[in-house]
Amino acid sequence: MKAIVVKEFGPPEVMKVEEVPTAEPQGSQVLVRIHAAGVNPVDTYLRTGIHAHAPKLPYTPGKDAAGVVESVGDGVTKWKAGDRVYTANSISGTYAEYSFVNEVDLGRLPDNVSFEQGAGVWTPYATSYRALFQKAKAVSGETVLIHGASGGVGIAAVQWAKNAGLKVFGTASSSEGKTLVANCGADAVFDHSQEDYMDEIASAAGGHGVDVIIEMLANANLEQDFQVLGMFGRITVVGNRGSLEFTPRLAMTKDATIYGMSLFNSPQIARDEIHTAIFEGLTKGYLNPIVSRQFSLGDAAKAHHEVIESKALGKIVLLP
């Protein structure tokens, strides 16, 4: 089979297409024929080798994908050949024509969802669900601010939050991004490239402020988030690309809670809850993954440049 193989950490160009053998699944393993693989910012961090969960070399990137079960190990009880699935992890990597996945790391893909959409399910929707509900405990009637709401995680967070009855504020920096966020159900969208956008958010939130903030770029935004956070507010940090100076008294004054999270750390019981919620949302249609661009497997390097350097408007996927 064809697969991307990374033999050294570095820039996107270290990813090369190679022909690698395909073995039979053993025990609780499932072999999935990949129809589309999702490209996430975390994939680019892992490729550099500086991430806390950096893989051992050589490796095939990717955790998210969608496809059809090809065959199963003799210990598998939940899946059978022909099942439509999305992956929540991968033993062998998903930037490939086939991928080995543990039985517990698969979710069922409803018939009304395309494989391209399915490739954009796990990381965005699981991250945003965990950030909103398992960490910040957001509830109906509260107001949430979602930074970078036009990206994959942002769009997912908007959809989850609207269905749960929250008032949703989102930020984006392009007219296309703002339109997309609004079309996904946000009650108000703000341009985070404008100097006074936090003042606009504070005004829109009234005297109470926002209850929850989903923070995609903490090194740039965390301290100023307290301009709009209400008393006893919660911030979940899901993205960060550097360090910052922070004044702890800001959190003290508002009796606020800052949650850090990494989807890698989520226990199986939390992941099972998320799978159930995702299947319901996809089936009922209130979750609708947005695919922005598609690349061939051989253009994986271009996809990695795109996911970091361009203004996100949904999910980027690879088609093996």
ChimeraX attribute file (.defattr): number of C-alpha atoms within 10 A of each C-alpha:
attribute: neighborCount
match mode: 1-to-1
recipient: residues
	/A:1	12
	/A:2	17
	/A:3	26
	/A:4	26
	/A:5	21
	/A:6	21
	/A:7	15
	/A:8	15
	/A:9	20
	/A:10	16
	/A:11	14
	/A:12	18
	/A:13	14
	/A:14	16
	/A:15	26
	/A:16	17
	/A:17	18
	/A:18	14
	/A:19	11
	/A:20	12
	/A:21	8
	/A:22	13
	/A:23	10
	/A:24	12
	/A:25	21
	/A:26	16
	/A:27	12
	/A:28	16
	/A:29	23
	/A:30	30
	/A:31	24
	/A:32	30
	/A:33	23
	/A:34	27
	/A:35	22
	/A:36	30
	/A:37	34
	/A:38	30
	/A:39	30
	/A:40	23
	/A:41	15
	/A:42	15
	/A:43	18
	/A:44	22
	/A:45	20
	/A:46	18
	/A:47	25
	/A:48	15
	/A:49	16
	/A:50	12
	/A:51	13
	/A:52	8
	/A:53	10
	/A:54	14
	/A:55	15
	/A:56	11
	/A:57	13
	/A:58	11
	/A:59	17
	/A:60	24
	/A:61	25
	/A:62	25
	/A:63	27
	/A:64	29
	/A:65	37
	/A:66	31
	/A:67	26
	/A:68	20
	/A:69	24
	/A:70	19
	/A:71	21
	/A:72	25
	/A:73	18
	/A:74	12
	/A:75	13
	/A:76	18
	/A:77	10
	/A:78	11
	/A:79	19
	/A:80	15
	/A:81	13
	/A:82	13
	/A:83	17
	/A:84	24
	/A:85	25
	/A:86	31
	/A:87	33
	/A:88	22
	/A:89	22
	/A:90	22
	/A:91	15
	/A:92	18
	/A:93	23
	/A:94	33
	/A:95	31
	/A:96	29
	/A:97	21
	/A:98	24
	/A:99	31
	/A:100	25
	/A:101	25
	/A:102	21
	/A:103	20
	/A:104	18
	/A:105	21
	/A:106	26
	/A:107	23
	/A:108	17
	/A:109	25
	/A:110	18
	/A:111	11
	/A:112	10
	/A:113	16
	/A:114	16
	/A:115	25
	/A:116	25
	/A:117	23
	/A:118	31
	/A:119	33
	/A:120	31
	/A:121	32
	/A:122	28
	/A:123	26
	/A:124	23
	/A:125	25
	/A:126	24
	/A:127	24
	/A:128	28
	/A:129	25
	/A:130	23
	/A:131	27
	/A:132	24
	/A:133	14
	/A:134	15
	/A:135	17
	/A:136	21
	/A:137	12
	/A:138	22
	/A:139	16
	/A:140	12
	/A:141	11
	/A:142	15
	/A:143	24
	/A:144	30
	/A:145	29
	/A:146	27
	/A:147	26
	/A:148	27
	/A:149	33
	/A:150	31
	/A:151	25
	/A:152	29
	/A:153	30
	/A:154	28
	/A:155	32
	/A:156	27
	/A:157	33
	/A:158	29
	/A:159	23
	/A:160	23
	/A:161	26
	/A:162	18
	/A:163	14
	/A:164	15
	/A:165	14
	/A:166	21
	/A:167	21
	/A:168	24
	/A:169	25
	/A:170	29
	/A:171	26
	/A:172	26
	/A:173	18
	/A:174	17
	/A:175	10
	/A:176	14
	/A:177	22
	/A:178	23
	/A:179	14
	/A:180	21
	/A:181	30
	/A:182	21
	/A:183	11
	/A:184	21
	/A:185	20
	/A:186	27
	/A:187	16
	/A:188	16
	/A:189	25
	/A:190	22
	/A:191	19
	/A:192	16
	/A:193	11
	/A:194	9
	/A:195	9
	/A:196	11
	/A:197	15
	/A:198	19
	/A:199	12
	/A:200	13
	/A:201	22
	/A:202	17
	/A:203	13
	/A:204	15
	/A:205	20
	/A:206	11
	/A:207	10
	/A:208	14
	/A:209	21
	/A:210	28
	/A:211	25
	/A:212	30
	/A:213	28
	/A:214	27
	/A:215	27
	/A:216	22
	/A:217	16
	/A:218	22
	/A:219	17
	/A:220	15
	/A:221	14
	/A:222	20
	/A:223	16
	/A:224	13
	/A:225	19
	/A:226	21
	/A:227	15
	/A:228	25
	/A:229	27
	/A:230	22
	/A:231	16
	/A:232	15
	/A:233	21
	/A:234	26
	/A:235	26
	/A:236	22
	/A:237	20
	/A:238	20
	/A:239	19
	/A:240	14
	/A:241	11
	/A:242	9
	/A:243	9
	/A:244	12
	/A:245	8
	/A:246	12
	/A:247	9
	/A:248	9
	/A:249	9
	/A:250	16
	/A:251	19
	/A:252	11
	/A:253	11
	/A:254	15
	/A:255	13
	/A:256	19
	/A:257	15
	/A:258	17
	/A:259	15
	/A:260	13
	/A:261	16
	/A:262	12
	/A:263	16
	/A:264	10
	/A:265	7
	/A:266	14
	/A:267	9
	/A:268	11
	/A:269	8
	/A:270	12
	/A:271	18
	/A:272	15
	/A:273	14
	/A:274	20
	/A:275	20
	/A:276	12
	/A:277	17
	/A:278	23
	/A:279	16
	/A:280	14
	/A:281	16
	/A:282	19
	/A:283	16
	/A:284	12
	/A:285	12
	/A:286	15
	/A:287	24
	/A:288	19
	/A:289	25
	/A:290	22
	/A:291	18
	/A:292	14
	/A:293	16
	/A:294	18
	/A:295	18
	/A:296	13
	/A:297	24
	/A:298	19
	/A:299	17
	/A:300	23
	/A:301	18
	/A:302	14
	/A:303	24
	/A:304	22
	/A:305	15
	/A:306	16
	/A:307	24
	/A:308	14
	/A:309	9
	/A:310	8
	/A:311	16
	/A:312	23
	/A:313	25
	/A:314	25
	/A:315	26
	/A:316	26
	/A:317	30
	/A:318	25
	/A:319	22
	/A:320	21
